[in-house]
Amino acid sequence: MDDRAAPAPGSTEPATGPSAGPTLTHGLWAVVGFLICVELASGILQGFYTPIFSDIATHLGIQDADVNWFEAAQLIVSALCVPLLARLGDVIGHRRVLLLSTAVTALGSWMLAFSPTFSTFLIGWALQGAYVVWLPLEVAIIHRRTAASGQQARLTRRAAGFLVAGLEAGVIVGALTSGALVEATSMTVLLMLPAVAVTVCFAVIWFGVEDVAGTSTGGIDWAGLGMITTVLGLIMAGLITIRLQGPGSPLAWALILAGLVLVLPFVRIERALAEPLIDVRLLMQPAQWPVQLTAFLFGMSVLGAQIPLSTFARTDPATAGFGLGASAGFVSTLVGLYVISMAAGALLVPALAGLIGPRRSLVVAALLVAVGYALFLPFHDTTWQTMTNMAVAGLGSGALVASLPAAAAAAAPPERTGFATGMTNAIKTVGGAIASSVFAIALAATGSLEGPAAGHAPLSGYLTVWAVCAVTALVAAVCLLLVPRTAFGD
């Protein structure tokens, strides 16, 4: 009987001898430890600002609804840079691109600390969006490192769960820190803290992750990047025009329609290329397109709903007639509960996948997100109701954050894992960007411009946000049922 580890399906790396298994596992978890540190910094970025969005709005002299445009700008930049950086990772090496994206994120973070106006803050916030490629690149690093283990999909899912748990721990640290310090220091000093964390993160990657050359051939599809930039730019311009001129604006809908029409020639051009920016053929495979569509729909809630949840909690019911009237410190506690539930969902993924299968575990996760946001529609009057809703949605969200990149990697050829995992984040950020823009319009539609409730968004806007999040998560669950039963396994 041959006791050598068999190569993973699709792997070009040779099988290893009996002593290589423990060595591989030891080296893998050492790298995972360093990457968890990176996700801690990512979590700090994602949690730090949430409790203080209303304070940032006051600092910049803008309304609550306008804060959503920060998120929309960041997400659209992220959606454009992730396919490029993921492809670059496959070509020149994932660690090198991880360093590049960290440097850009650090630049944006330092800009936020010293930005005095809405415009400069918007630029810094957009640059900071380069961090969204971190998790896909990390999953690609792990997936490649486990190629000779014979347990590639299982080990990748397990490691991804630990990475997301580290991310959520960082979210808690960031949220609690900003909530505790917002009253005790200046906004400039407060915003310097996440910039320091990202700068330290650069050193962790430099010294802790080995440099491995890329395996993919070919160059970068700059024409494809230009076309997809035009498509997203037209759609976002249309949404901004709706915000400025109202939903009856012919120009707004003409811009959106032009962006959608350009998708067709873009797909034809990408299909004709040997090394496209976006591998349309891969994305259309039965095991890929439901995962990528789920990422898009999931982005609407996990990214687009962050700011509305924060501003709703900060809204004073005595003046607006709804909201929790929470302080920044208490919002950080709500964020902490949400991310603890997300961490629990991420860590439960391996056990749930082993019990009911990877495909069904994704379906269950999407359904939990749908139920959590649907509960907001009737139950949003008290803190306990809000906490319960966020905990349910958080369990499903954490499971999806951990599962989607691993599922995409398992269904992709070895030389395209960086692209496949990166696309889950790229498409997720497109969904979040579009949702943030739509939510900004909904929350500003009838918002108060004068009186005690000046600057606050209407309750109908928040109900719209929660309904969209619930429906999109339910649609995602239905799409995942179409994945072949044998997908995502070793």
N, C-alpha and C positions, 0 to 999 in steps of 0.2 A: 504494500500500500504506500503510495507516494504521499508524504506528509508536507510537501511544499505548498505554500499558499498559491492558489491559482490567480492569474491576472484578472483584474476587474473587466467586465464586459466592455468592449470598445477600447480598452487600454492598450497602448503600444509599449508599455514598460514590461520588462520580464518578471516572471514569478520569482519569489525570493525563497531562501532556505528557511528551515525551522527556527533559526535564531533571529531571523529578521523581523518576525512579528512583534516581539516585545520591544525591540529597538525602534521599530517604526512607530509603535504606539507611544513610547516614551518621548521620542522627538516630536511627535504630533502634538501631544498635550503641552509640551514646553512652548511650542509656537502658539497654540491656542491661548496659553496664559498671557503672552505678550499681546495677542490680538484682543483679548478681553480688556486689557488696559486701553486699547484704542477705542473700543466700544464704550468704555466708561466716559471717555472724553466726548464721544458722539452723544451719549445720553445727557451729559451736562449741557451740551448745546441745545438739545431738544427739550429739556426740562427747565432750564434756567430762566428763559424769557416768559414762559407761560403765565406764572403768577403776577408778572409786572407789566403785562401788555397795556393795561389801563394807565399805569404810571408812565410808560413810554409814550402813550398818546398824549398825556398831559405835558410831558417834557418837550414834545415836538409841536404841541399846539394843534393837534388834529382830533377828529372824532373817532369813536370806537370802531365804527364800520370801516374807516379808512385803513386801520391796522391790517385788515385782510389783504390789502394790496401788497404789503411786505411779503406775506406768505405766497401770494400769487407770483410775484416777481422771482422769488427764490426758487420756487418749484419749477417755473418754466425754464430758468437757467439750468437747474438740475436736470430737467428732462432732456435738454440739449447736450449737456456735457457728459452724462452717464453713458450713452451709447458710444460716444467718441472715446472716453477714457476706458470703458470696458473693452472695446476693440483694441485700443492701444495696449492694454494689459496683456491680451492674448498675443500681441506682436512682440513687445519689448520686455515683458515681464510684469507680473501683477504687483510686486513689491515696489518697483520704480514708479508706477502710476499711483500707488498708494501714497508714496512720499510727495509726489507732485500735487495731488488733490489736497493733502494735508497742508502744504505750503499755501495754496490758494485760500483754503478755509481759514488759516491763521491770519492772512492778510485781511480778509473780510471781517473777521472777528475784531481785529484791532481797529479797523475803520469805524465799526459801530460805537466803540468806546469814545471816539473823538469826533463823531458826526453831529453837528449842531442843527441840521435841517432835515426835512422830510426827504429831499432828493439824495443827499449824501448818505443818509441812513438806508435808503432804498438800495443804493449801489452796494454798500457794504453787506446788507442782508442777502442780496442776490449772489455775491461772490461767496458768501459763507455756505451757499447751497452745494458746493463741491463735496461736502462731507457725505452726501447720500450715496456716493459710490463706494464708500468704505466697506460696508457689510457685503455687497456682492463680490468685491475683490477678495475679501477675507474668506468667503465661502469658496471662491475659485482656488485660492491658495490651499485650503484644506482639502478640497476635492482632488486636486492634482497630487497632493502629498499622499493621499490614501489610495492611489491608483493600483498599487500592487498588493493591497491588503486582502482582496477578496470580499471586503465588507464596505466598499466605497460609499454606497448610498446611506447605509446605516450609520457609519462613523461621521459622515458629513452632517446628517440630521442631528446627531447627538452633539457634535461640536457647535452647530448653529444654535442649538438650544442654549448652550452655555454663553455663547456670544451675545444673544439677545437678553439673557439674564443679566449679563454685565452691562449692556446698554440700559436696561431698565433701572439697575442700581444707580447708574450715572444720572438718569432722569430724576430719581428721588433726591440724590445729593444736590443736583442743580436747582431743583424746585425749592427744596428746604432752605438752601443757602440764599437764594435771591429773596424769598419771602421773609427771611429773618433779617436781612441786611438792608432792604429797600428804604426803611425809615431811618437807618443809622448812618448812611453814608451818601455821597453824591452819586448821581446817575453815571457819571464818567468812571469813577472808581468801581462801581458795581459792575459795569459792563466790561471792565478790564479782566475780571476773573475768568470768564470762559475763554478769553483770548490767551491767557496764560496756560490754561489746561490744554488747548490745542497745540500750543508751541511745545509743551512738554511731550505731547503725543508724537510729534515729529521725531524727537530723539528716541522714543521707545521703538518706533518702527525701524529707525536707522540701525540701532544696535541689536534688536531682538528678532528681526525677521530676515532670513537669508535671501540673497539675491539669486533668483533662478530665471534664466532666459525664457522668453516666450516661445511657444511652439507653433503659432500660426504664421502663415506666409502671406505675402502681399502687402499692400500699403493701406492708406486711409482714404475712404471714399468721401472726399471733400465736396463733390457735387451733391451727393446724397445729404450731407450735413447741411448744405446751403438750402436744399429743397425743403427738408423737414423744418429748418429754421423759419423759412417763409410760411409754411403751412401753420405752424404754431403761432407765429407772429401775427398772421392775419386773423386767426381765431381769437387770440387775446386782444387784438386791437378792436375787434367787433364787440367783445365783452366790455372793454373799457368805454367804448362809445355808448353802449347801452347804459352804463353807469352815469355818463355825462349828459346824454340826450334823452334817455328813457327808452323803454322797450318798443316804442313806435317809430324809432329811427330807421329809415330805409338804408342809410349808410352802414349802420351796425350790422344788419342782417346780410347786406351785400358782402361785407368783409368776411363774415363767418362762412357764408356760402362759397366764396372764392377759396377760402382755406380748405374747405371740405372737398371741393372739386379737384384741387391740386393733389389730393391724396392718390387719385387714380394714376396719373402719370408717374408719380413718385414710386408707387408699387411696381409699375411696369419697368422702370429704370433699374430699381434695386434687384428685381428678379433676373435681369439680363446680365448682371455683374457677377464675376467669379468671387470677389471679396467685397461685398457691399457693406455699408455702414450698418444697415439693418437687414439681417438675413431673413427676408420674407418667407422663403421656403421653409426654413427651420421653424419660424413662428407659426406657420400654417399646419404643422404636424399635429395629429390628434392629441398627443400628450403635452403639447406646448401651448396651443392657442387658448384652451380654457384657463390655464395657469396665468398666462399673460393678461387675459381679459379680467380675471379675478383681481390681479394686481391693480389694474386701472380702476375698477369699481371700488376696491378696498381703499385705494388712495383718497377717494372722496371723503371717507369718514376718518381714517387714521391721520391724514394730513390736513384735509380741508376743514374739519370740525374743531381743531384744537383752539383756535382763537375765539370762535363763537362760544365754546364752552367756558373759556376763561372770562370773557366779557359778560356772559350771562350770570356767572357766579358773582362777579363784582358789582352787578347792577343792584341798586338799592330799591327794594320793594316799596318803601315809603314814598318815593318820588315817581318811580316808573310803573308801580302796580304789579311788578313781578320781579323775579331774581332772588338771590340769596343774601345780598348785602354783605358779602364776604370780604374780609381784608386780604391783602396779598399773602400774608402768612397763612391764613386758612385755606386759600386757594392752593398753596403749595402742599397742604395736607391732602386736599382732594386729588391733586396730581399724584401724590405719593401712593394713595390707595389705588388709583388707576394703574400705575406702572407696576405695583406689586402684583396686581391681578394679571397684567401682561406678562410679567416674569414667570408667574405660575403657569400661565398658558403655554409659554415657550418651553418650560422645563417638562411639561406634561406631554409634549409632542411625541417623543420617542415611545413612551409607554402606550399612548393612545394609538399611534400608528401600528405598534406591535399587536395591539388588541383587536382593532377593527380594520387595519390596513391604512396605508398612507393616503389613498384617495378619499376614503370615508372620513378620515380625521380632518382633512381640509374642508369637507362639506360641513362637518359639525362646527368647526371654527367659524365659518362664514355665517352659519345660522345663529351662533351666539352673538355675533356682531349685530345681526339684524334684530334679534330680540332686545338686545341692550338699548339700541337707539329707538326702537318702537316703544319701549317703556317710557321714554321721555315725553311722548305725546300726551298721555293722560297723567303721568306722575312726574311733576317738575316743581312742585310748590315748596318742598322741604329739603333740607340738607340730606336727610336719610334716603329720601327717594332718589336724589341725584347720585348719591354714593352707591346705591344699589345698582342703578342703571349703568354707571361707569364701570363697576366691578364686573358685571355680566359682559359688557362690550369689551372690556379689557382682556378677559380670558380668551375670547375669540381672536382679538387683535394680536395678542402676543403669540398665539399659535400660528397665525397666518404670517406674521413677520418672520418667524423662524422657519416655517415650512416652505414658503413660496420659492426663495432662492434655491433651497436644497432640492425641491421638486423639479425646478427648471434645469438644474445641473444634472440630475439623474436622467433626464430625458434628452440630454444634448450630447453630441460627440465630444471627445476629450479636448479637441482643439478649439471648441466653441463654448466651453463652460463659462469663461469670463463674460462673453457676450450674453449668454442665456441668463445668467444670474443678474448681470447688469440691467438687462431689459426689464426684469421684474421691478427694479427700483425706478428705472426711467419711465416706464409706463405708469407705475404707481404715482410718480410725481406729476405726470401729465394729468392724471385724474384729480390729484390734489390741487393743481394749479387752476384747472377749469372749475372745480368745486369752490375754491377760495374766491374766484371772481364772481361766480354765481351767488355765493353766499354774501359777498360784499354788496351786491346789488339788492338781494332780498333784505338784508339787514338795514340798508340805507333807504329802502323804498318809501317808508312812512315814518322814518325816525324823527324824533323831536328835535327841532332846531332852536327852540326857545322855551323858557319856563324852567321849572325844577328838573324836568327830565331831559334837558338839552344834552345832545350828544349821545343819548342812549338809543339803541336799536329797538324796533317794535317786537312784541311777543310773536306776532305772526311770522316775522322773519326767522326767529329761532325755531318755531314749529316747522317751517319749511326746511331748515337745515336738518333737523332730526328725521323728518319724513324721507328726505332724499337719501340720507345715510342708511336708513333701515331698508328701503326698497333696493338700493344698489347692492347691499350685502345679500339680500334674498336672491336677487338675480345671479350673483356670483355663485351661490350655493347650487343653483340649478345648472349653471354652466359646468361646474366641477363634476356633476353626475355624468357628463358626457366623456370624461377622461377614460381611456381604456383601463380595465380592471388590473392589468398587469403592469401598469406604468409605475415609475418611481421606485422599483425594487432593485436589489442587487442581481 
